[in-house]
């Protein structure tokens, strides 16, 4: 598993307890995919406009509907407010509920990079590469970014060239 299951569910301080419990049981409120996309677009717009409370409220609605991106939105809100530990916990909670949502794992790696922990990001990407069906080029791109954060520019450039050669 990509998430340490021994971590306490710290996200409960961000979500109402009934939402957390419903997410744990995966008994989500029904919402059409069009409604989900509309809410997701609203949440993204709130983020762009710096309306963090509105983004969190919308992400809670998405979480209630069983949308994995709800946790990315929450993490982005916390990251924008420089609450990186809360951002990490939000993503980890989403990863526990949606273990196949490899995009959440990539976002967690990005957070680790922003926190100055590229080695931790690289370990995560390695596990993701082995344990998920995430596109290998996407993982490789994130690995290249982590190497650049470590000032290992030659390795980063080599990975980017590999991606380019594989996609020509």
N, C-alpha and C positions, 0 to 999 in steps of 0.2 A: 504494500500500500504506500502511496506517496505521502500520506499524512500520518503523523505519530498519533495513534489513537489514545495514548495516555494523556494527551493535552486536555486540560479542563475546558469546557465549552464557554470560553470567555465572551463569545459573541452574544450570550444571553443578556449582557448589559446593554447591547445595542438594539436588540429585538425584544418585543414583548414576550413574556414567557409562553403564552399560548401559541405564538407564532413559532417559537423554537420547538415546542413540543409537537406541533403539527408537522413541522419540517422533519423532525426525527422519525415520525411515523409515516412520512410521505403521504399523508392524507391532505392533498392540496386542494385549494378552491379551484373550481373549473373556470378557465378563461380561454377563449379561442386564440389561435395563433395570431390572428390579426390584432386582437386586444393586447396580447403580450408584446407584439412589435410596436404598437402605438405607445404603450406604457414605457417600453425600453427607450424609444425615441424621446419621450418626455423626460425620462431620467437623465439621458445623455445631454439634452438641452439644458436642464437644470444645472448639471455639472459645468457645462461650458459657460453659463452665466453666473457661476459662483453661488447658486441658490442651493446650498448644501442640505438644509433641512428639508426642502422640497424633494431633493434627490433621494434622501434617506427615506422619506415617506413613500415615494414611488417605488423605491427598491423593496420596501417592506411588502407592498402590494404584489410585486413580482415574486418575492420569496413565497408568499402565501399561495401563489399560483404554481409554484414548483419550477421557477425559472432560475437556472444556475447563474445567469448574468447578474442577478440581484446582488450576489455577494461580491462580484467585481465592482459594481457601482458603489456599494458600501465601502469597499477597500479604497476606491479612488477618492471618495469623499474624505476618508480619514487621512489618506496620503496628502491630499491637497491642503489639509489642515496640519500637516506635519505630525500626525499621530500615527507613526509608522507601526508601532506594536499593535495598535488596534486594526490597522489595515491588514497586517499579516494574519491576525486572528480571524478577521472576516473572511479572508480567502481560504484559510484552513477549514473553517466551518463549512464553506461551500464545497470544498474538496471532499470533506467527510460525507456530505449529503449527496454529492454528485461525483463519485470517484472516476467516472468516464469523461468528465469535463476537463480535458487536457489543457484547454485554454486558460482555465483557472490556475493550473500549475505553472504555465508559462508566465502568467501575471505575477504569481508568487516569486518566481525567479527574478522578474523585473524589480519587484519590491526589494528583494535581497540586494540586488545591485545598487539600487538607490540608497540603501542603508549602508553601503560600503562593505558588503559581504559577498563579493563575487565568487569566492570559493564555495560558499553555501549554495549559491545559484548553480554553479557548475555541477555539484553533487546532485541537486534536484534534477537538472537537465539530463544527467546520466541515467538516473532512475526512470525519468520520463521516456527517454529513448528506448530503454529496455522493457518497460512495463505498459506502454500505452500505444494507441494507434495514431498518435499525433504525427502530422507530416514531418518527415525527417529533416526536410529543408528548413522548416520553421524552427525546429529545435536547434539545428546547426546555426541558424541566424542568431538565435539567443545566446548560444555558446560563444559565437564570435564577439558579440557585444560584451559578454562577461570577461572574455580575454582582453578586450580593449580596456575595460575598467581596471584590469590588473596590470595595465601598461604592457601587456604582451601583444604588441601590435603585429609582429610577424605571424603569430598563430592566428590572430583575428583575420588578417588579410588572406592567409592561406585558406581558411574556412570559407570566406566570402568568394574567393576565386573558385573553390570547389562547387559552391552553389551555382555560380554563373556557368561553369563548364557543364554541370549536370542538367541545366535548363536551357541550353542552346540548341 
